[in-house]
Amino acid sequence: MSVLDVGCGHGRHLNLFYNLGFRKLTGIDIVNRSNLSRRYNYLKFDIREEFTREPFLQNKFDIVLCNFVLMFINPEYQIKVIDQLFEVTNKYLLLETREIGGNYSYPCYIQNFYYYMQTKKEFEIIYYNKNKERLTIKRKWQQTDI
Ligand SMILES: C[S@@+](CC[C@H](N)C(=O)[O-])C[C@H]1O[C@@H](n2cnc3c(N)ncnc32)[C@H](O)[C@@H]1O
């Protein structure tokens, strides 16, 4: 199972997956976290850019995480980023956000993604918690099923 952590920060989720035995681990972040590249595939990348610009982001990943990142993305880009996350997800997409306020964050509600997601027929929601701002989505037909 391959894992892509979008906005991976210092790699706390990548470390968690590593400790669980996962080895195909990739992190991307706008900040250079080159220390991560010793163990993981790592790319310094701004997720507002086209994922298709990067050859290895043209692949699909079995599990895609995007935790506490979308609130740092200007709302004008949020749906574009979500669409790109759908695009690279082969099985599960885990989204988590939080309203934090302040100069560096934007309004960002999981509820909006929940409603947007319902327009995507190839995905289904398997976990939604509005209060905790968490949403887990599963692709109904995976590449391996075809
Ligand atoms: C609050 S941290 C969350 C880190 C990690 N996902 C976690 O849950 O521990 C937000 C991360 O998003 C990254 N980030 C913010 N804007 C980004 C962008 N446009 N492209 C890629 N990463 C971005 C930041 O550099 C930071 O590492």
Ligand as a Chemical Component Dictionary entry (heavy atoms), coordinates in Angstrom:
data_LIG
# 
_chem_comp.id                   LIG 
_chem_comp.type                 NON-POLYMER 
_chem_comp.pdbx_formal_charge   0 
_chem_comp.three_letter_code    LIG 
# 
loop_
_chem_comp_atom.comp_id 
_chem_comp_atom.atom_id 
_chem_comp_atom.alt_atom_id 
_chem_comp_atom.type_symbol 
_chem_comp_atom.charge 
_chem_comp_atom.model_Cartn_x 
_chem_comp_atom.model_Cartn_y 
_chem_comp_atom.model_Cartn_z 
_chem_comp_atom.pdbx_ordinal 
LIG C1  C1  C 0  -0.140 22.416 10.702 1  
LIG S1  S1  S 1  1.071  21.698 9.636  2  
LIG C2  C2  C 0  0.424  20.025 9.503  3  
LIG C3  C3  C 0  1.519  19.044 9.264  4  
LIG C4  C4  C 0  1.058  17.573 9.218  5  
LIG N1  N1  N 0  0.102  17.341 8.155  6  
LIG C5  C5  C 0  0.525  17.119 10.548 7  
LIG O1  O1  O 0  -0.688 16.867 10.658 8  
LIG O2  O2  O -1 1.307  17.002 11.477 9  
LIG C6  C6  C 0  0.674  22.378 8.029  10 
LIG C7  C7  C 0  1.670  21.992 6.952  11 
LIG O3  O3  O 0  1.155  22.387 5.683  12 
LIG C8  C8  C 0  2.236  22.858 4.906  13 
LIG N2  N2  N 0  1.704  23.722 3.835  14 
LIG C9  C9  C 0  1.070  24.903 3.965  15 
LIG N3  N3  N 0  0.761  25.414 2.773  16 
LIG C10 C10 C 0  1.210  24.523 1.842  17 
LIG C11 C11 C 0  1.215  24.506 0.418  18 
LIG N4  N4  N 0  0.683  25.501 -0.307 19 
LIG N5  N5  N 0  1.770  23.443 -0.198 20 
LIG C12 C12 C 0  2.310  22.426 0.511  21 
LIG N6  N6  N 0  2.346  22.395 1.867  22 
LIG C13 C13 C 0  1.805  23.440 2.520  23 
LIG C14 C14 C 0  3.088  23.615 5.924  24 
LIG O4  O4  O 0  4.403  23.838 5.478  25 
LIG C15 C15 C 0  3.010  22.698 7.127  26 
LIG O5  O5  O 0  4.046  21.739 7.140  27 
# 
loop_
_chem_comp_bond.comp_id 
_chem_comp_bond.atom_id_1 
_chem_comp_bond.atom_id_2 
_chem_comp_bond.value_order 
_chem_comp_bond.pdbx_ordinal 
LIG C1  S1  SING 1  
LIG S1  C2  SING 2  
LIG S1  C6  SING 3  
LIG C2  C3  SING 4  
LIG C3  C4  SING 5  
LIG C4  N1  SING 6  
LIG C4  C5  SING 7  
LIG C5  O1  DOUB 8  
LIG C5  O2  SING 9  
LIG C6  C7  SING 10 
LIG C7  O3  SING 11 
LIG C7  C15 SING 12 
LIG O3  C8  SING 13 
LIG C8  N2  SING 14 
LIG C8  C14 SING 15 
LIG N2  C9  SING 16 
LIG N2  C13 SING 17 
LIG C9  N3  DOUB 18 
LIG N3  C10 SING 19 
LIG C10 C11 SING 20 
LIG C10 C13 DOUB 21 
LIG C11 N4  SING 22 
LIG C11 N5  DOUB 23 
LIG N5  C12 SING 24 
LIG C12 N6  DOUB 25 
LIG N6  C13 SING 26 
LIG C14 O4  SING 27 
LIG C14 C15 SING 28 
LIG C15 O5  SING 29 
# 
